[in-house]
């Protein structure tokens, strides 16, 4: 029997990944964490194919011993702003395939730097899986392939309340406000400030029109490397909308040295989590994504739009990562090296994985100018 090691498997994201792997494979699952009490509670909830193993990521011998017993490692112990690539490096040493839910630019660069070693070891490592990044990356590939030529990409995300992902997503949000970041705009890297350039877009029901803002995501670098486009824009927002105003205030009013302090991040994350415990009851904990790609189709200016929504961001992340894990376990996905999702996963495999999980991507293609425009529905898929 194949065995999957889920690092950070006791959290909301990790346990949802475990659920998907259990539902779609015959593998046994080992979840790790630092709290035996929490681990055993999650183990009992997930069932007899799951074991709990305490693990301290700061102990290389412990990590090496755990990885050596696995056929696949899933890294879900965020926030990834504070992580190095030691787990991936250990997987390469032990010749064990790997995937993660990383969502941070510097971690992505550290992981991609290990591509030659992974390729030489025959290890397939798929990074940035989940929902965003993850499913979102595959939505972009699907759209680029629907056009003859893509020139510009924009990914826009909204999360309702906490997204059901616990306090970790709050930490990640506030960490992402700390620094300006480089975005690929008009064929060159340009510095932009997080939570600026507010834009209101139409998202799937029940969200409708919602506001999004510049936000640093690893897709901003991997999509630029994967597709020959002039611009890659990543934006993010929260519903209810008053959370956006509070987040923007933190980004622009707090002195940078205060916002960058780890204790400040933890305080803001805990306060925000307490607030969403209340508002989640009426806002829900869902996620919605919109992919806009501009380019040419049959020599005509075209605008491709795809959308996706799920009533739980945490569950959607589990489905996205679980689908990658399934394909790695059954050998369908094999590409030695370190790859972001859009490079590793073909559109056909993506569509099949989404269908197996009853997830729908709605797609439309608009061609022509505003005065003479044709709209074609390509999905759902």
TILOVEX-197510 format. One line per field, with one value per residue (C-alpha): residue number from 1; residue in one letter; x, y, z. Coordinates in steps of 0.1 Angstrom, whole numbers, always signed. Example, Ala and Ser with C-alpha at 12.3 -4.5 7.8 and 13.67 -1.06 7.14 Angstrom:
BEGIN
n	[1,2]
res	[a,s]
X	[+123,+137]
Y	[-45,-11]
Z	[+78,+71]
This chain:
BEGIN
n	[1,2,3,4,5,6,7,8,9,10,11,12,13,14,15,16,17,18,19,20,21,22,23,24,25,26,27,28,29,30,31,32,33,34,35,36,37,38,39,40,41,42,43,44,45,46,47,48,49,50,51,52,53,54,55,56,57,58,59,60,61,62,63,64,65,66,67,68,69,70,71,72,73,74,75,76,77,78,79,80,81,82,83,84,85,86,87,88,89,90,91,92,93,94,95,96,97,98,99,100,101,102,103,104,105,106,107,108,109,110,111,112,113,114,115,116,117,118,119,120,121,122,123,124,125,126,127,128,129,130,131,132,133,134,135,136,137,138,139,140,141,142,143,144,145,146,147,148,149,150,151,152,153,154,155,156,157,158,159,160,161,162,163,164,165,166,167,168,169,170,171,172,173,174,175,176,177,178,179,180,181,182,183,184,185,186,187,188,189,190,191,192,193,194,195,196,197,198,199,200,201,202,203,204,205,206,207,208,209,210,211,212,213,214,215,216,217,218,219,220,221,222,223,224,225,226,227,228,229,230,231,232,233,234,235,236,237,238,239,240,241,242,243,244,245,246,247,248,249,250,251,252,253,254,255,256,257,258,259,260,261,262,263,264,265,266,267,268,269,270,271,272,273,274,275,276,277,278,279,280,281,282,283,284,285,286,287,288,289,290,291,292,293,294,295,296,297,298,299,300,301,302,303,304,305,306,307,308,309,310,311,312,313,314,315,316,317,318,319,320,321,322,323,324,325,326,327,328,329,330,331,332,333,334,335,336,337,338,339,340,341,342,343,344,345,346,347,348,349,350,351,352,353,354,355,356,357,358,359,360,361,362,363,364,365,366,367,368,369,370,371,372,373,374,375,376,377,378,379,380,381]
res	[x,x,x,x,x,x,x,x,x,x,x,x,x,x,x,x,x,x,x,x,x,x,x,x,x,x,x,x,x,x,x,x,x,x,x,x,x,x,x,x,x,x,x,x,x,x,x,x,x,x,x,x,x,x,x,x,x,x,x,x,x,x,x,x,x,x,x,x,x,x,x,x,x,x,x,x,x,x,x,x,x,x,x,x,x,x,x,x,x,x,x,x,x,x,x,x,x,x,x,x,x,x,x,x,x,x,x,x,x,x,x,x,x,x,x,x,x,x,x,x,x,x,x,x,x,x,x,x,x,x,x,x,x,x,x,x,x,x,x,x,x,x,x,x,x,x,x,x,x,x,x,x,x,x,x,x,x,x,x,x,x,x,x,x,x,x,x,x,x,x,x,x,x,x,x,x,x,x,x,x,x,x,x,x,x,x,x,x,x,x,x,x,x,x,x,x,x,x,x,x,x,x,x,x,x,x,x,x,x,x,x,x,x,x,x,x,x,x,x,x,x,x,x,x,x,x,x,x,x,x,x,x,x,x,x,x,x,x,x,x,x,x,x,x,x,x,x,x,x,x,x,x,x,x,x,x,x,x,x,x,x,x,x,x,x,x,x,x,x,x,x,x,x,x,x,x,x,x,x,x,x,x,x,x,x,x,x,x,x,x,x,x,x,x,x,x,x,x,x,x,x,x,x,x,x,x,x,x,x,x,x,x,x,x,x,x,x,x,x,x,x,x,x,x,x,x,x,x,x,x,x,x,x,x,x,x,x,x,x,x,x,x,x,x,x,x,x,x,x,x,x,x,x,x,x,x,x,x,x,x,x,x,x,x,x,x,x,x,x,x,x,x,x,x,x,x,x,x,x,x,x]
X	[+0,+13,+18,+13,+30,+11,+33,+9,-19,-36,-46,-78,-60,-40,-69,-89,-61,-61,-99,-95,-66,-86,-116,-97,-69,-62,-32,-26,-21,+2,-5,+20,+20,+34,+3,-4,-38,-49,-33,-51,-84,-79,-68,-100,-121,-105,-106,-86,-64,-48,-20,-7,+31,+45,+71,+93,+103,+133,+148,+164,+168,+131,+122,+144,+131,+95,+101,+120,+88,+66,+58,+46,+51,+25,+38,+9,+26,+24,+28,+54,+69,+87,+97,+128,+129,+143,+113,+117,+155,+149,+124,+150,+176,+152,+138,+103,+78,+65,+37,+28,+3,+30,+17,+47,+71,+104,+96,+87,+121,+138,+119,+125,+162,+162,+149,+182,+186,+151,+154,+186,+170,+139,+117,+85,+78,+47,+46,+19,-10,-43,-69,-50,-24,-33,-66,-61,-29,-46,-74,-48,-33,-68,-74,-41,-47,-81,-65,-41,-20,-22,-9,-21,-32,-52,-61,-86,-95,-120,-124,-155,-144,-118,-123,-126,-88,-82,-57,-30,-47,-49,-12,-5,-26,-9,+26,+17,+12,+47,+66,+60,+66,+75,+48,+53,+36,+40,+70,+91,+92,+76,+72,+36,+22,+0,-37,-37,-55,-89,-110,-146,-153,-182,-177,-199,-229,-234,-207,-216,-196,-167,-136,-100,-66,-30,-16,+16,+12,+37,+17,+30,+64,+56,+30,+55,+81,+56,+37,+51,+27,+34,+15,+5,-17,-28,-55,-72,-101,-123,-161,-177,-161,-153,-125,-109,-110,-94,-67,-59,-56,-31,-11,-9,-12,+10,+47,+65,+88,+58,+39,+69,+73,+62,+43,+23,+14,+3,-18,-36,-41,-57,-79,-91,-97,-119,-139,-144,-156,-186,-190,-184,-219,-235,-207,-198,-162,-161,-138,-143,-118,-118,-93,-91,-68,-65,-51,-59,-82,-82,-66,-93,-88,-103,-110,-112,-129,-132,-146,-147,-164,-167,-184,-153,-118,-102,-121,-113,-76,-78,-95,-68,-39,-55,-60,-22,-15,-38,-20,+14,+4,-10,+19,-2,+17,+54,+78,+110,+121,+104,+74,+45,+11,+6,+38,+32,-5,-21,-55,-70,-58,-70,-104,-107,-96,-122,-149,-141,-146,-177,-161,-170,-150,-172,-156,-166,-147,-155,-142,-141,-145,-171,-191,-189,-185,-193,-195,-192,-196,-168,-178,-186,-159]
Y	[+0,+35,+59,+97,+119,+152,+176,+200,+175,+183,+218,+227,+227,+196,+176,+185,+173,+141,+137,+141,+116,+91,+96,+92,+68,+36,+51,+52,+87,+98,+133,+152,+180,+191,+185,+148,+157,+176,+149,+120,+139,+145,+109,+96,+119,+109,+71,+39,+46,+76,+76,+105,+111,+139,+158,+188,+204,+219,+184,+172,+136,+134,+149,+125,+94,+105,+112,+79,+59,+78,+74,+110,+140,+169,+200,+220,+236,+273,+302,+296,+330,+314,+282,+272,+244,+218,+195,+194,+190,+160,+145,+148,+131,+103,+101,+108,+128,+160,+186,+216,+244,+271,+305,+328,+342,+338,+302,+295,+308,+286,+255,+262,+266,+228,+219,+204,+182,+170,+162,+143,+123,+115,+132,+150,+181,+201,+234,+260,+235,+241,+266,+299,+292,+258,+255,+291,+283,+256,+280,+302,+274,+264,+300,+305,+273,+286,+315,+316,+342,+355,+389,+397,+377,+388,+366,+379,+362,+368,+349,+351,+358,+333,+310,+282,+280,+291,+317,+307,+325,+356,+355,+350,+380,+404,+392,+399,+435,+442,+450,+464,+437,+434,+428,+420,+449,+460,+437,+447,+443,+472,+478,+480,+485,+458,+466,+494,+499,+488,+472,+460,+428,+404,+370,+339,+337,+343,+370,+391,+424,+425,+446,+433,+449,+443,+414,+395,+359,+333,+330,+365,+350,+315,+325,+351,+323,+299,+320,+348,+375,+412,+415,+393,+409,+392,+408,+398,+409,+398,+398,+414,+445,+462,+438,+453,+488,+475,+456,+486,+507,+483,+483,+521,+535,+513,+522,+495,+485,+478,+459,+437,+427,+391,+399,+425,+400,+375,+401,+412,+376,+366,+397,+391,+355,+364,+388,+362,+337,+360,+372,+337,+328,+351,+356,+320,+308,+304,+314,+327,+332,+350,+345,+372,+367,+391,+381,+371,+344,+340,+374,+391,+408,+385,+384,+350,+348,+318,+316,+292,+293,+269,+274,+266,+279,+253,+224,+237,+238,+202,+192,+210,+195,+162,+160,+165,+139,+114,+119,+116,+84,+66,+76,+97,+128,+123,+151,+150,+184,+212,+227,+250,+236,+252,+236,+201,+196,+193,+209,+174,+161,+192,+189,+152,+159,+187,+166,+137,+161,+177,+211,+234,+260,+284,+298,+325,+340,+375,+385,+418,+454,+469,+480,+445,+419,+381,+361,+323,+301,+275,+259,+247,+221]
Z	[+0,-9,+20,+19,+45,+51,+69,+88,+83,+115,+104,+84,+51,+57,+70,+39,+17,+36,+30,-7,-9,+11,-12,-45,-37,-17,+0,+37,+52,+79,+93,+113,+139,+172,+193,+200,+214,+182,+160,+176,+174,+136,+131,+147,+126,+94,+99,+101,+71,+89,+114,+134,+138,+159,+139,+146,+113,+130,+136,+103,+116,+125,+91,+72,+90,+83,+46,+41,+49,+24,-13,-15,+8,+9,+27,+41,+72,+65,+65,+39,+44,+74,+56,+38,+12,+36,+32,-6,-3,+20,-5,-33,-11,-3,-39,-28,-49,-34,-36,-14,-8,-8,-16,-12,-38,-19,-10,-47,-58,-32,-44,-81,-75,-66,-101,-113,-82,-84,-121,-116,-88,-108,-83,-94,-73,-80,-60,-54,-56,-38,-50,-54,-64,-78,-95,-106,-124,-144,-153,-168,-189,-200,-212,-229,-249,-259,-277,-306,-287,-252,-243,-208,-178,-147,-118,-92,-60,-32,+0,+23,+59,+71,+41,+67,+67,+103,+116,+92,+63,+85,+92,+55,+45,+69,+60,+24,+32,+44,+13,-22,-48,-84,-110,-147,-165,-201,-206,-176,-138,-120,-82,-69,-34,-19,-15,-41,-74,-62,-90,-88,-108,-114,-96,-96,-73,-45,-45,-75,-77,-53,-49,-53,-49,-59,-39,-41,-52,-66,-98,-107,-113,-125,-151,-165,-168,-184,-209,-232,-221,-215,-182,-152,-126,-93,-71,-39,-18,+11,+17,+36,+21,+54,+58,+27,+43,+75,+56,+34,+65,+80,+48,+45,+80,+101,+100,+79,+108,+130,+103,+97,+133,+138,+170,+151,+125,+152,+170,+138,+128,+161,+162,+126,+133,+163,+141,+113,+138,+141,+105,+90,+102,+76,+50,+47,+42,+4,-24,-59,-86,-120,-148,-175,-205,-234,-267,-303,-317,-355,-359,-338,-304,-278,-241,-224,-189,-167,-132,-103,-69,-39,-6,+14,+6,+28,+12,-23,-14,-3,-36,-56,-38,-35,-72,-77,-51,-68,-101,-86,-68,-98,-120,-144,-135,-139,-148,-128,-115,-96,-114,-107,-114,-148,-161,-147,-153,-187,-194,-201,-168,-150,-166,-156,-120,-117,-131,-108,-79,-94,-97,-125,-144,-164,-196,-221,-250,-263,-297,-314,-303,-281,-312,-328,-302,-302,-270,-270,-240,-239,-205,-180,-179]
